Amino acid sequence: MAERRARVADVHAIARSMPFVTVWERDDGTERPVYQIGGKSFVFFRTARPDAVDPETGEKYDDVIMIWTESEDEKLALIADAATPFFSTPHFDGHPSVLVRASRIGELSKQELAEIIQDAWLSRASNRRATNWLKEHRL
């Protein structure tokens, strides 16, 4: 059985499915929500920024999603693996998050994407909420 490839709609569905999530919607007419737990962002759809550009054209990427990681080590492992679509920029040096272009989200399976987003949520949730979620979802 083939694994289902992830889609951008899956990013939204998985992030919204986590408990106690609030969604901050921009008032600029763009659909670039920020998903938060306890007032802390864990998935963030970015606007085009000068730190993430196409190396050939210099055009700013307009489809970058920032996802928190548990640690800088986890981030470095994700971006070091050439098989993943994750990357970072100097702007995020020392920041525990990875970037991924929405146009490359299909390189991940839905299960891989779910694990990354769940880990992002866990990295930002309170200890009590994280512990309770882990008890319910992991054996």
N, C-alpha and C positions, 0 to 999 in steps of 0.2 A: 504494500500500500504506500503510495507516495505521500510524503509530508506536505501539508498545505503551506504555501509560501505566505508570508506576512504581507499585509497591506496597511496603508496609512489609517484606514478605518479601524484596523485592529489596534493601533496605538491608542486611539481614542477609547475604544471599547474596553481594553484592558485597564487603562488608567482609571476610567470611570468606575470600573467594577471593584476597585480596591475600597475597603471600608474607610469611612470618615473623610472621603475626598471632597474637596471643594474645587470648583473650576472658575478661574478668573478669566473672563472674556474681555478682549480689548474693545475699546470704543472707537476704533479707527476704521471700522468696516472690514477688517481682515479676519479671517478665521484662523487665528493663531492663539489658541488657549494656553493657559498655564494651569497645570494640575498640581494641587497642593494637598498636603496632609499637615494638619496643625499649623497652618500658615507658612509652611515650608514647601517650596517648589520641589517637585521630583521629575516632572516631564514638562518641557517648555518649548513651544514652537516659536522659533526666533524670527524676527524680521531680518531682511538682508542687512548684513554688516560687513565692514571692510576687512574683517579678520578671516572671513571664509569666502574665498574667491576661486573661480576656475583658473587653474594655472596657465591654460593656453590663451584664454580670452581676457582674463582680468575681470570678468563679470562677477558681481557678488552673487553667491548662492542665495536663492530666495526660498529654499525649502529645507532649512536646517532645523533639526530637532535636537535639543540638549536633554540628556538623560543623566541623572545623578548616578554615581557609583558608590559602593561602600567605602572605598579608599582610593588613594592615589595608585597603590599597587594594582588594584583591580582595573582601574582605568588604563594603566600602562600595559597590562596584559591584553586587554581588549584591543587597544590601538596597535600593539606590536604584532598581532595575528593578522597577516595579510589576507586571510580567508574571510575576515569580517569587514563590513562596510564602515566601521567606526573610525573616527579620526579626532584630532584635536587641533588647536591652533595655539600660537604663543600667548594669546589673550587668556587662555585657560590653563596655562602652566601653573601647577600647584593646586588646581581646583579639581575636586573629585567628581568629574563628569566627563562624559564622552559626547561627541557630536555624531550625527548620522543624517545624511540627506534623505528626505522623503522618497526621492526617486530611486534610492538604493535599498529601501526597507524590504523589498521582495527578495533580497539576497539572504534574508533570515527566514527560518521557519516560524510559523506562528508560535510554536512552543518556545523557541529561542527568544523571540521577542517578549513573550509573556514572562519568562524568567528574568530578563533584563529589567523590565518595568516593575515586576514584583520586588526585585532586589533594590531598585531605586526607591520604591515606596518604603521598604524596610529600613533603608539607610536614613530616611528622613522622619519616620514615625517615632513616637515616644516609645520608650522601652516597654511599657505596659501594652500598648497597642501592637507593637511588633511581636512580643512574646505571645500574646493571645492569638494573633493571626497564624504564627508558626505552629502553635499547638493544634489549631483547627485544620491546617493545610499540609503539614509535613509530618511524616511519621518518624 
